[in-house]
Amino acid sequence: VPVVTGFIGATESGVPTTLGRGGSDYSAAIVGAALDVDEIQIWTDVNGVMTADPRIVPNA
């Protein structure tokens, strides 16, 4: 099982930078797309399984 870090990226000129808020989720999506996976799972501290971000979609 590969374990990779998230949140850290690089600019077009190769300078290390952070990806900002949600950067680790974004990293997971990029790696998943690059590996052509069927799904990615993002586990958080929210109880239950949500259909969307409950902070944005109250009825998620």
mmCIF file of the N, C-alpha and C atoms, coordinates in Angstrom:
data_MODEL
# 
_entry.id   MODEL 
# 
loop_
_atom_site.group_PDB 
_atom_site.id 
_atom_site.type_symbol 
_atom_site.label_atom_id 
_atom_site.label_alt_id 
_atom_site.label_comp_id 
_atom_site.label_asym_id 
_atom_site.label_entity_id 
_atom_site.label_seq_id 
_atom_site.pdbx_PDB_ins_code 
_atom_site.Cartn_x 
_atom_site.Cartn_y 
_atom_site.Cartn_z 
_atom_site.occupancy 
_atom_site.B_iso_or_equiv 
_atom_site.pdbx_formal_charge 
_atom_site.auth_seq_id 
_atom_site.auth_comp_id 
_atom_site.auth_asym_id 
_atom_site.auth_atom_id 
_atom_site.pdbx_PDB_model_num 
ATOM 1   N N  . VAL A 1 1  ? 0.850   -1.170 0.000   1.00 0.00 ? 1  VAL A N  1 
ATOM 2   C CA . VAL A 1 1  ? 0.000   0.000  0.000   1.00 0.00 ? 1  VAL A CA 1 
ATOM 3   C C  . VAL A 1 1  ? 0.898   1.236  0.000   1.00 0.00 ? 1  VAL A C  1 
ATOM 4   N N  . PRO A 1 2  ? 0.841   2.030  -1.052  1.00 0.00 ? 2  PRO A N  1 
ATOM 5   C CA . PRO A 1 2  ? 1.643   3.250  -1.070  1.00 0.00 ? 2  PRO A CA 1 
ATOM 6   C C  . PRO A 1 2  ? 1.107   4.268  -0.060  1.00 0.00 ? 2  PRO A C  1 
ATOM 7   N N  . VAL A 1 3  ? 1.998   4.916  0.642   1.00 0.00 ? 3  VAL A N  1 
ATOM 8   C CA . VAL A 1 3  ? 1.623   6.005  1.540   1.00 0.00 ? 3  VAL A CA 1 
ATOM 9   C C  . VAL A 1 3  ? 2.341   7.251  1.038   1.00 0.00 ? 3  VAL A C  1 
ATOM 10  N N  . VAL A 1 4  ? 1.576   8.266  0.692   1.00 0.00 ? 4  VAL A N  1 
ATOM 11  C CA . VAL A 1 4  ? 2.162   9.502  0.174   1.00 0.00 ? 4  VAL A CA 1 
ATOM 12  C C  . VAL A 1 4  ? 1.689   10.677 1.021   1.00 0.00 ? 4  VAL A C  1 
ATOM 13  N N  . THR A 1 5  ? 2.490   11.714 1.037   1.00 0.00 ? 5  THR A N  1 
ATOM 14  C CA . THR A 1 5  ? 2.094   12.910 1.771   1.00 0.00 ? 5  THR A CA 1 
ATOM 15  C C  . THR A 1 5  ? 1.164   13.755 0.926   1.00 0.00 ? 5  THR A C  1 
ATOM 16  N N  . GLY A 1 6  ? 0.446   14.607 1.552   1.00 0.00 ? 6  GLY A N  1 
ATOM 17  C CA . GLY A 1 6  ? -0.410  15.549 0.853   1.00 0.00 ? 6  GLY A CA 1 
ATOM 18  C C  . GLY A 1 6  ? -0.078  16.957 1.294   1.00 0.00 ? 6  GLY A C  1 
ATOM 19  N N  . PHE A 1 7  ? -0.779  17.904 0.736   1.00 0.00 ? 7  PHE A N  1 
ATOM 20  C CA . PHE A 1 7  ? -0.706  19.298 1.154   1.00 0.00 ? 7  PHE A CA 1 
ATOM 21  C C  . PHE A 1 7  ? 0.516   20.027 0.611   1.00 0.00 ? 7  PHE A C  1 
ATOM 22  N N  . ILE A 1 8  ? 1.583   19.314 0.277   1.00 0.00 ? 8  ILE A N  1 
ATOM 23  C CA . ILE A 1 8  ? 2.793   19.959 -0.229  1.00 0.00 ? 8  ILE A CA 1 
ATOM 24  C C  . ILE A 1 8  ? 2.843   19.787 -1.743  1.00 0.00 ? 8  ILE A C  1 
ATOM 25  N N  . GLY A 1 9  ? 3.164   20.836 -2.431  1.00 0.00 ? 9  GLY A N  1 
ATOM 26  C CA . GLY A 1 9  ? 3.270   20.792 -3.881  1.00 0.00 ? 9  GLY A CA 1 
ATOM 27  C C  . GLY A 1 9  ? 4.446   21.639 -4.329  1.00 0.00 ? 9  GLY A C  1 
ATOM 28  N N  . ALA A 1 10 ? 4.438   21.999 -5.588  1.00 0.00 ? 10 ALA A N  1 
ATOM 29  C CA . ALA A 1 10 ? 5.501   22.843 -6.128  1.00 0.00 ? 10 ALA A CA 1 
ATOM 30  C C  . ALA A 1 10 ? 4.913   23.785 -7.167  1.00 0.00 ? 10 ALA A C  1 
ATOM 31  N N  . THR A 1 11 ? 5.542   24.930 -7.303  1.00 0.00 ? 11 THR A N  1 
ATOM 32  C CA . THR A 1 11 ? 5.136   25.877 -8.329  1.00 0.00 ? 11 THR A CA 1 
ATOM 33  C C  . THR A 1 11 ? 5.623   25.377 -9.688  1.00 0.00 ? 11 THR A C  1 
ATOM 34  N N  . GLU A 1 12 ? 5.238   26.070 -10.746 1.00 0.00 ? 12 GLU A N  1 
ATOM 35  C CA . GLU A 1 12 ? 5.692   25.686 -12.084 1.00 0.00 ? 12 GLU A CA 1 
ATOM 36  C C  . GLU A 1 12 ? 7.212   25.726 -12.199 1.00 0.00 ? 12 GLU A C  1 
ATOM 37  N N  . SER A 1 13 ? 7.853   26.563 -11.391 1.00 0.00 ? 13 SER A N  1 
ATOM 38  C CA . SER A 1 13 ? 9.319   26.648 -11.434 1.00 0.00 ? 13 SER A CA 1 
ATOM 39  C C  . SER A 1 13 ? 9.993   25.710 -10.440 1.00 0.00 ? 13 SER A C  1 
ATOM 40  N N  . GLY A 1 14 ? 9.193   24.842 -9.771  1.00 0.00 ? 14 GLY A N  1 
ATOM 41  C CA . GLY A 1 14 ? 9.761   23.835 -8.887  1.00 0.00 ? 14 GLY A CA 1 
ATOM 42  C C  . GLY A 1 14 ? 9.977   24.261 -7.449  1.00 0.00 ? 14 GLY A C  1 
ATOM 43  N N  . VAL A 1 15 ? 9.494   25.433 -7.083  1.00 0.00 ? 15 VAL A N  1 
ATOM 44  C CA . VAL A 1 15 ? 9.650   25.916 -5.707  1.00 0.00 ? 15 VAL A CA 1 
ATOM 45  C C  . VAL A 1 15 ? 8.607   25.238 -4.814  1.00 0.00 ? 15 VAL A C  1 
ATOM 46  N N  . PRO A 1 16 ? 9.038   24.602 -3.712  1.00 0.00 ? 16 PRO A N  1 
ATOM 47  C CA . PRO A 1 16 ? 8.081   23.945 -2.814  1.00 0.00 ? 16 PRO A CA 1 
ATOM 48  C C  . PRO A 1 16 ? 7.074   24.945 -2.242  1.00 0.00 ? 16 PRO A C  1 
ATOM 49  N N  . THR A 1 17 ? 5.840   24.512 -2.118  1.00 0.00 ? 17 THR A N  1 
ATOM 50  C CA . THR A 1 17 ? 4.777   25.351 -1.574  1.00 0.00 ? 17 THR A CA 1 
ATOM 51  C C  . THR A 1 17 ? 3.694   24.460 -0.981  1.00 0.00 ? 17 THR A C  1 
ATOM 52  N N  . THR A 1 18 ? 2.759   25.053 -0.287  1.00 0.00 ? 18 THR A N  1 
ATOM 53  C CA . THR A 1 18 ? 1.619   24.281 0.211   1.00 0.00 ? 18 THR A CA 1 
ATOM 54  C C  . THR A 1 18 ? 0.447   24.471 -0.744  1.00 0.00 ? 18 THR A C  1 
ATOM 55  N N  . LEU A 1 19 ? -0.473  23.528 -0.728  1.00 0.00 ? 19 LEU A N  1 
ATOM 56  C CA . LEU A 1 19 ? -1.632  23.590 -1.610  1.00 0.00 ? 19 LEU A CA 1 
ATOM 57  C C  . LEU A 1 19 ? -2.809  24.315 -0.971  1.00 0.00 ? 19 LEU A C  1 
ATOM 58  N N  . GLY A 1 20 ? -2.646  24.796 0.251   1.00 0.00 ? 20 GLY A N  1 
ATOM 59  C CA . GLY A 1 20 ? -3.716  25.536 0.907   1.00 0.00 ? 20 GLY A CA 1 
ATOM 60  C C  . GLY A 1 20 ? -4.720  24.627 1.586   1.00 0.00 ? 20 GLY A C  1 
ATOM 61  N N  . ARG A 1 21 ? -5.768  25.234 2.121   1.00 0.00 ? 21 ARG A N  1 
ATOM 62  C CA . ARG A 1 21 ? -6.802  24.498 2.843   1.00 0.00 ? 21 ARG A CA 1 
ATOM 63  C C  . ARG A 1 21 ? -7.417  23.439 1.928   1.00 0.00 ? 21 ARG A C  1 
ATOM 64  N N  . GLY A 1 22 ? -7.530  22.214 2.422   1.00 0.00 ? 22 GLY A N  1 
ATOM 65  C CA . GLY A 1 22 ? -8.047  21.118 1.607   1.00 0.00 ? 22 GLY A CA 1 
ATOM 66  C C  . GLY A 1 22 ? -7.001  20.515 0.690   1.00 0.00 ? 22 GLY A C  1 
ATOM 67  N N  . GLY A 1 23 ? -5.752  20.930 0.852   1.00 0.00 ? 23 GLY A N  1 
ATOM 68  C CA . GLY A 1 23 ? -4.686  20.470 -0.036  1.00 0.00 ? 23 GLY A CA 1 
ATOM 69  C C  . GLY A 1 23 ? -4.439  18.976 0.010   1.00 0.00 ? 23 GLY A C  1 
ATOM 70  N N  . SER A 1 24 ? -4.621  18.365 1.171   1.00 0.00 ? 24 SER A N  1 
ATOM 71  C CA . SER A 1 24 ? -4.414  16.918 1.267   1.00 0.00 ? 24 SER A CA 1 
ATOM 72  C C  . SER A 1 24 ? -5.493  16.161 0.503   1.00 0.00 ? 24 SER A C  1 
ATOM 73  N N  . ASP A 1 25 ? -6.739  16.631 0.579   1.00 0.00 ? 25 ASP A N  1 
ATOM 74  C CA . ASP A 1 25 ? -7.819  16.020 -0.198  1.00 0.00 ? 25 ASP A CA 1 
ATOM 75  C C  . ASP A 1 25 ? -7.543  16.186 -1.692  1.00 0.00 ? 25 ASP A C  1 
ATOM 76  N N  . TYR A 1 26 ? -7.081  17.368 -2.064  1.00 0.00 ? 26 TYR A N  1 
ATOM 77  C CA . TYR A 1 26 ? -6.740  17.651 -3.454  1.00 0.00 ? 26 TYR A CA 1 
ATOM 78  C C  . TYR A 1 26 ? -5.612  16.735 -3.920  1.00 0.00 ? 26 TYR A C  1 
ATOM 79  N N  . SER A 1 27 ? -4.603  16.549 -3.062  1.00 0.00 ? 27 SER A N  1 
ATOM 80  C CA . SER A 1 27 ? -3.501  15.635 -3.382  1.00 0.00 ? 27 SER A CA 1 
ATOM 81  C C  . SER A 1 27 ? -4.019  14.225 -3.626  1.00 0.00 ? 27 SER A C  1 
ATOM 82  N N  . ALA A 1 28 ? -4.935  13.772 -2.771  1.00 0.00 ? 28 ALA A N  1 
ATOM 83  C CA . ALA A 1 28 ? -5.502  12.427 -2.923  1.00 0.00 ? 28 ALA A CA 1 
ATOM 84  C C  . ALA A 1 28 ? -6.223  12.293 -4.255  1.00 0.00 ? 28 ALA A C  1 
ATOM 85  N N  . ALA A 1 29 ? -6.969  13.324 -4.639  1.00 0.00 ? 29 ALA A N  1 
ATOM 86  C CA . ALA A 1 29 ? -7.691  13.288 -5.913  1.00 0.00 ? 29 ALA A CA 1 
ATOM 87  C C  . ALA A 1 29 ? -6.728  13.250 -7.097  1.00 0.00 ? 29 ALA A C  1 
ATOM 88  N N  . ILE A 1 30 ? -5.646  14.012 -7.017  1.00 0.00 ? 30 ILE A N  1 
ATOM 89  C CA . ILE A 1 30 ? -4.657  14.027 -8.100  1.00 0.00 ? 30 ILE A CA 1 
ATOM 90  C C  . ILE A 1 30 ? -3.978  12.666 -8.233  1.00 0.00 ? 30 ILE A C  1 
ATOM 91  N N  . VAL A 1 31 ? -3.558  12.088 -7.111  1.00 0.00 ? 31 VAL A N  1 
ATOM 92  C CA . VAL A 1 31 ? -2.911  10.772 -7.148  1.00 0.00 ? 31 VAL A CA 1 
ATOM 93  C C  . VAL A 1 31 ? -3.892  9.725  -7.654  1.00 0.00 ? 31 VAL A C  1 
ATOM 94  N N  . GLY A 1 32 ? -5.135  9.775  -7.185  1.00 0.00 ? 32 GLY A N  1 
ATOM 95  C CA . GLY A 1 32 ? -6.152  8.832  -7.650  1.00 0.00 ? 32 GLY A CA 1 
ATOM 96  C C  . GLY A 1 32 ? -6.379  8.934  -9.147  1.00 0.00 ? 32 GLY A C  1 
ATOM 97  N N  . ALA A 1 33 ? -6.455  10.160 -9.655  1.00 0.00 ? 33 ALA A N  1 
ATOM 98  C CA . ALA A 1 33 ? -6.643  10.354 -11.096 1.00 0.00 ? 33 ALA A CA 1 
ATOM 99  C C  . ALA A 1 33 ? -5.435  9.854  -11.875 1.00 0.00 ? 33 ALA A C  1 
ATOM 100 N N  . ALA A 1 34 ? -4.234  10.120 -11.360 1.00 0.00 ? 34 ALA A N  1 
ATOM 101 C CA . ALA A 1 34 ? -3.012  9.671  -12.037 1.00 0.00 ? 34 ALA A CA 1 
ATOM 102 C C  . ALA A 1 34 ? -2.924  8.152  -12.093 1.00 0.00 ? 34 ALA A C  1 
ATOM 103 N N  . LEU A 1 35 ? -3.443  7.487  -11.061 1.00 0.00 ? 35 LEU A N  1 
ATOM 104 C CA . LEU A 1 35 ? -3.422  6.019  -11.011 1.00 0.00 ? 35 LEU A CA 1 
ATOM 105 C C  . LEU A 1 35 ? -4.659  5.396  -11.647 1.00 0.00 ? 35 LEU A C  1 
ATOM 106 N N  . ASP A 1 36 ? -5.584  6.240  -12.136 1.00 0.00 ? 36 ASP A N  1 
ATOM 107 C CA . ASP A 1 36 ? -6.814  5.787  -12.791 1.00 0.00 ? 36 ASP A CA 1 
ATOM 108 C C  . ASP A 1 36 ? -7.616  4.841  -11.893 1.00 0.00 ? 36 ASP A C  1 
ATOM 109 N N  . VAL A 1 37 ? -7.761  5.221  -10.617 1.00 0.00 ? 37 VAL A N  1 
ATOM 110 C CA . VAL A 1 37 ? -8.498  4.390  -9.668  1.00 0.00 ? 37 VAL A CA 1 
ATOM 111 C C  . VAL A 1 37 ? -9.998  4.596  -9.830  1.00 0.00 ? 37 VAL A C  1 
ATOM 112 N N  . ASP A 1 38 ? -10.772 3.639  -9.348  1.00 0.00 ? 38 ASP A N  1 
ATOM 113 C CA . ASP A 1 38 ? -12.227 3.747  -9.407  1.00 0.00 ? 38 ASP A CA 1 
ATOM 114 C C  . ASP A 1 38 ? -12.775 4.689  -8.340  1.00 0.00 ? 38 ASP A C  1 
ATOM 115 N N  . GLU A 1 39 ? -12.082 4.792  -7.214  1.00 0.00 ? 39 GLU A N  1 
ATOM 116 C CA . GLU A 1 39 ? -12.543 5.679  -6.151  1.00 0.00 ? 39 GLU A CA 1 
ATOM 117 C C  . GLU A 1 39 ? -11.381 6.064  -5.248  1.00 0.00 ? 39 GLU A C  1 
ATOM 118 N N  . ILE A 1 40 ? -11.559 7.173  -4.557  1.00 0.00 ? 40 ILE A N  1 
ATOM 119 C CA . ILE A 1 40 ? -10.665 7.529  -3.461  1.00 0.00 ? 40 ILE A CA 1 
ATOM 120 C C  . ILE A 1 40 ? -11.540 7.673  -2.225  1.00 0.00 ? 40 ILE A C  1 
ATOM 121 N N  . GLN A 1 41 ? -10.982 7.380  -1.074  1.00 0.00 ? 41 GLN A N  1 
ATOM 122 C CA . GLN A 1 41 ? -11.705 7.536  0.185   1.00 0.00 ? 41 GLN A CA 1 
ATOM 123 C C  . GLN A 1 41 ? -10.961 8.552  1.031   1.00 0.00 ? 41 GLN A C  1 
ATOM 124 N N  . ILE A 1 42 ? -11.700 9.525  1.525   1.00 0.00 ? 42 ILE A N  1 
ATOM 125 C CA . ILE A 1 42 ? -11.123 10.542 2.395   1.00 0.00 ? 42 ILE A CA 1 
ATOM 126 C C  . ILE A 1 42 ? -11.811 10.422 3.742   1.00 0.00 ? 42 ILE A C  1 
ATOM 127 N N  . TRP A 1 43 ? -11.059 10.014 4.737   1.00 0.00 ? 43 TRP A N  1 
ATOM 128 C CA . TRP A 1 43 ? -11.590 9.812  6.090   1.00 0.00 ? 43 TRP A CA 1 
ATOM 129 C C  . TRP A 1 43 ? -11.337 11.070 6.903   1.00 0.00 ? 43 TRP A C  1 
ATOM 130 N N  . THR A 1 44 ? -12.378 11.542 7.590   1.00 0.00 ? 44 THR A N  1 
ATOM 131 C CA . THR A 1 44 ? -12.254 12.757 8.391   1.00 0.00 ? 44 THR A CA 1 
ATOM 132 C C  . THR A 1 44 ? -12.801 12.523 9.789   1.00 0.00 ? 44 THR A C  1 
ATOM 133 N N  . ASP A 1 45 ? -12.882 13.582 10.549  1.00 0.00 ? 45 ASP A N  1 
ATOM 134 C CA . ASP A 1 45 ? -13.413 13.494 11.905  1.00 0.00 ? 45 ASP A CA 1 
ATOM 135 C C  . ASP A 1 45 ? -14.928 13.707 11.967  1.00 0.00 ? 45 ASP A C  1 
ATOM 136 N N  . VAL A 1 46 ? -15.604 13.709 10.816  1.00 0.00 ? 46 VAL A N  1 
ATOM 137 C CA . VAL A 1 46 ? -17.058 13.866 10.764  1.00 0.00 ? 46 VAL A CA 1 
ATOM 138 C C  . VAL A 1 46 ? -17.703 12.505 10.989  1.00 0.00 ? 46 VAL A C  1 
ATOM 139 N N  . ASN A 1 47 ? -18.658 12.438 11.909  1.00 0.00 ? 47 ASN A N  1 
ATOM 140 C CA . ASN A 1 47 ? -19.356 11.176 12.168  1.00 0.00 ? 47 ASN A CA 1 
ATOM 141 C C  . ASN A 1 47 ? -20.260 10.812 10.998  1.00 0.00 ? 47 ASN A C  1 
ATOM 142 N N  . GLY A 1 48 ? -20.199 9.560  10.564  1.00 0.00 ? 48 GLY A N  1 
ATOM 143 C CA . GLY A 1 48 ? -21.080 9.077  9.503   1.00 0.00 ? 48 GLY A CA 1 
ATOM 144 C C  . GLY A 1 48 ? -20.481 9.234  8.123   1.00 0.00 ? 48 GLY A C  1 
ATOM 145 N N  . VAL A 1 49 ? -21.266 8.858  7.130   1.00 0.00 ? 49 VAL A N  1 
ATOM 146 C CA . VAL A 1 49 ? -20.881 8.976  5.730   1.00 0.00 ? 49 VAL A CA 1 
ATOM 147 C C  . VAL A 1 49 ? -21.753 10.059 5.114   1.00 0.00 ? 49 VAL A C  1 
ATOM 148 N N  . MET A 1 50 ? -21.148 11.052 4.545   1.00 0.00 ? 50 MET A N  1 
ATOM 149 C CA . MET A 1 50 ? -21.872 12.182 3.986   1.00 0.00 ? 50 MET A CA 1 
ATOM 150 C C  . MET A 1 50 ? -21.818 12.138 2.462   1.00 0.00 ? 50 MET A C  1 
ATOM 151 N N  . THR A 1 51 ? -22.831 12.712 1.835   1.00 0.00 ? 51 THR A N  1 
ATOM 152 C CA . THR A 1 51 ? -22.869 12.794 0.378   1.00 0.00 ? 51 THR A CA 1 
ATOM 153 C C  . THR A 1 51 ? -22.168 14.048 -0.137  1.00 0.00 ? 51 THR A C  1 
ATOM 154 N N  . ALA A 1 52 ? -21.880 14.963 0.780   1.00 0.00 ? 52 ALA A N  1 
ATOM 155 C CA . ALA A 1 52 ? -21.202 16.216 0.439   1.00 0.00 ? 52 ALA A CA 1 
ATOM 156 C C  . ALA A 1 52 ? -20.640 16.808 1.724   1.00 0.00 ? 52 ALA A C  1 
ATOM 157 N N  . ASP A 1 53 ? -19.986 17.930 1.615   1.00 0.00 ? 53 ASP A N  1 
ATOM 158 C CA . ASP A 1 53 ? -19.449 18.617 2.793   1.00 0.00 ? 53 ASP A CA 1 
ATOM 159 C C  . ASP A 1 53 ? -20.612 19.212 3.587   1.00 0.00 ? 53 ASP A C  1 
ATOM 160 N N  . PRO A 1 54 ? -20.866 18.727 4.815   1.00 0.00 ? 54 PRO A N  1 
ATOM 161 C CA . PRO A 1 54 ? -22.018 19.204 5.582   1.00 0.00 ? 54 PRO A CA 1 
ATOM 162 C C  . PRO A 1 54 ? -21.924 20.677 5.982   1.00 0.00 ? 54 PRO A C  1 
ATOM 163 N N  . ARG A 1 55 ? -20.749 21.268 5.884   1.00 0.00 ? 55 ARG A N  1 
ATOM 164 C CA . ARG A 1 55 ? -20.622 22.703 6.157   1.00 0.00 ? 55 ARG A CA 1 
ATOM 165 C C  . ARG A 1 55 ? -21.176 23.521 5.005   1.00 0.00 ? 55 ARG A C  1 
ATOM 166 N N  . ILE A 1 56 ? -21.245 22.899 3.818   1.00 0.00 ? 56 ILE A N  1 
ATOM 167 C CA . ILE A 1 56 ? -21.751 23.585 2.630   1.00 0.00 ? 56 ILE A CA 1 
ATOM 168 C C  . ILE A 1 56 ? -23.164 23.121 2.295   1.00 0.00 ? 56 ILE A C  1 
ATOM 169 N N  . VAL A 1 57 ? -23.417 21.815 2.439   1.00 0.00 ? 57 VAL A N  1 
ATOM 170 C CA . VAL A 1 57 ? -24.722 21.222 2.130   1.00 0.00 ? 57 VAL A CA 1 
ATOM 171 C C  . VAL A 1 57 ? -25.314 20.698 3.437   1.00 0.00 ? 57 VAL A C  1 
ATOM 172 N N  . PRO A 1 58 ? -26.178 21.470 4.099   1.00 0.00 ? 58 PRO A N  1 
ATOM 173 C CA . PRO A 1 58 ? -26.690 21.082 5.415   1.00 0.00 ? 58 PRO A CA 1 
ATOM 174 C C  . PRO A 1 58 ? -27.365 19.708 5.458   1.00 0.00 ? 58 PRO A C  1 
ATOM 175 N N  . ASN A 1 59 ? -27.986 19.275 4.379   1.00 0.00 ? 59 ASN A N  1 
ATOM 176 C CA . ASN A 1 59 ? -28.690 17.983 4.363   1.00 0.00 ? 59 ASN A CA 1 
ATOM 177 C C  . ASN A 1 59 ? -27.854 16.853 3.778   1.00 0.00 ? 59 ASN A C  1 
ATOM 178 N N  . ALA A 1 60 ? -26.544 16.996 3.790   1.00 0.00 ? 60 ALA A N  1 
ATOM 179 C CA . ALA A 1 60 ? -25.660 15.984 3.190   1.00 0.00 ? 60 ALA A CA 1 
ATOM 180 C C  . ALA A 1 60 ? -25.795 14.648 3.899   1.00 0.00 ? 60 ALA A C  1 
# 
